[in-house]
Amino acid sequence: MSITRRTVLAGTAAAAGAALAGPALAKAPMSGQQNAGFHRFKIGSFEVIALHDGVAVRDMPKGFVRNASDADVSAAFAELGLPADKLTITFTALAVNTGDKVVLFDAGNGGAGGPVGNVAKNLAAAGIQPGDVDVHAFSHFHGDHIGGVKAADGKLVFPNAEIVVPDAEWAFWMDDAKMNNAPEAMKGGFQLVRKQFADMAGKVRRQSWEKEVVPGITAIQADGHTPGHTAYLISSGNQQMMFVADITNHPGIFARRPEWQAIFDMDPQRAIDTRKRLLDRAAADKIRLSFYHAPFPATGFVVKDGAGYDFQQALWQNTL
Amino acid sequence: MSITRRTVLAGTAAAAGAALAGPALAKAPMSGQQNAGFHRFKIGSFEVIALHDGVAVRDMPKGFVRNASDADVSAAFAELGLPADKLTITFTALAVNTGDKVVLFDAGNGGAGGPVGNVAKNLAAAGIQPGDVDVHAFSHFHGDHIGGVKAADGKLVFPNAEIVVPDAEWAFWMDDAKMNNAPEAMKGGFQLVRKQFADMAGKVRRQSWEKEVVPGITAIQADGHTPGHTAYLISSGNQQMMFVADITNHPGIFARRPEWQAIFDMDPQRAIDTRKRLLDRAAADKIRLSFYHAPFPATGFVVKDGAGYDFQQALWQNTL
């Protein structure tokens, strides 16, 4: 018998001869647990799974948007019912089972689980074990996307996966001259890329834009956030969607205001151009999008509204 | 060993001497299954669980809104990225474990599961068995809220629960004179109420507005949708939320436009007054709301925007 609050209190009451029994307790104990963090949907014959890595709370809004005042940023947060002083950022990876291959996009922050670090756990909850991942593809090399490539012991979390990296991203972060010339605050980023990938150069496939990763999945140029930032177009039958990763941070803020420059974008003007180009394509062609930093499950549609785009989560349904 | 697509194909390939083996198959088979339809969050020390009953597709927009043109309704749908000709309506019940009592609000459509009828199944997935429900409280007596009270064999689905019904709702639907004078199309509604509740008059508690159901949960007058439509205020510690059931249908349409009269509202003007009163209170006091017909998990906050209110889903988090 497991020890629950009820059995403990029942024991206490029994010891006191039941004279001091507390209030009636519900037959069902408190859980303390959230549902598993995955959401499955179909694109043609493919099964797609949004995978919750977790959330992190970031103090806001000081300097969060380079070209907007703190007051304007606070007003944008208030529109979403969010407090002015902090933003809870969500991290959502994506897996696709094409029938022939399981492709995982990005790896989450890594770590042993908790507030973040839950990609592998939630993938397993969805029925796919780490060894079942055939291809591990990356949007870019920021730490919240590659931290989960290796466990604390240095072993690959997804041991059988071919690793697919954007060619331009690899070229930038593996360039020692760029690392040596980078500002001190950026050097940790270069070092993490080396820690995660340097010993696997022979295993890594460097992926060019507008080329297929596997049948039905194509890498799409989406640079600006980083030099090699890449989206992935996923097509099956007459349906398609795009994993757009970090073309926005929270789309309720940055799809709504595509000209805003979040501090995370390395080339702000290029990031704006990419954001507008892909959001405009998605709105015009009604392409379902999965963002990395939208509220979980982080997948839906954008609708053009004035100079921006409203992000509408896709409907949660219990049948695929 | 379970029979999967892979083992079947492997067997076929083996029978053919492997000469006719098909394309490589992913190590993980297709799932065909959605995640369990529950989402848990806390209000003070209470655990609250949004429970997905399912969805139903309704042809739109002919006559859906009494006082808006079909073109205006279509435009409202387009803002949400929805097609003009149909609306997928979500049904979401709510359970609260106060520690002393498990209280379930509404019952879903009933049936054997499938597109709808999944409240008990999803409650069990959240760790609460049907027999663990202590109090079964109802917002009102429309079929999508009381259909799940009894199984096909006539037995109560939640056999140990005290049944709590709004006093004014019971008075209306149990009035034989009202049933006899009702238009033919409404008689089925009266009959369903009798089928679900008439043999339990002795077991049912008739609940007055502004009175506690159990400690921490209070019935709130919210009539108009039906004569006894009731919301429930849930308070623990310094937090509170409200289960507002059908004060709107899809809040992206009707919280945004509180003057619109959906065909489901029995007293349209009274429904408007209730909608505005409760939405205004929730926006002013930042009270978390759970709607019955919002997209799952159907819980979040409303923010005043002009003459209406924007519904913002609460953030999905993997920790409570």
Interface residues (C-beta under 8 A of the other chain):
Chain A: R5 P23 A24 L25 A26 K27 A28 M30 S31 G32 Q33 Q34 N35 A36 G37 F38 H39 R40 E47 H52 G54 V55 A78 E79 L80 G81 T88 T90 N97 T98 G99 D100 K101 V102 G114 P115 N118 A125 A126 G127 I128 Q129 G131 D132 D134 N160 G252 K286 P295 F296 P297 G300 F301 V302 V303 D305 D310 Q312 Q313 L315 W316 Q317 N318 T319 L320
Chain B: P23 A24 L25 A26 K27 A28 M30 S31 G32 Q33 Q34 N35 A36 G37 F38 H39 R40 E47 H52 G54 V55 A78 E79 L80 G81 T88 T90 N97 T98 G99 D100 K101 V102 G114 P115 N118 A125 A126 G127 I128 Q129 G131 D132 D134 N160 G252 K286 P295 F296 P297 G300 F301 V302 V303 D305 D310 Q312 Q313 L315 W316 Q317 N318 T319 L320
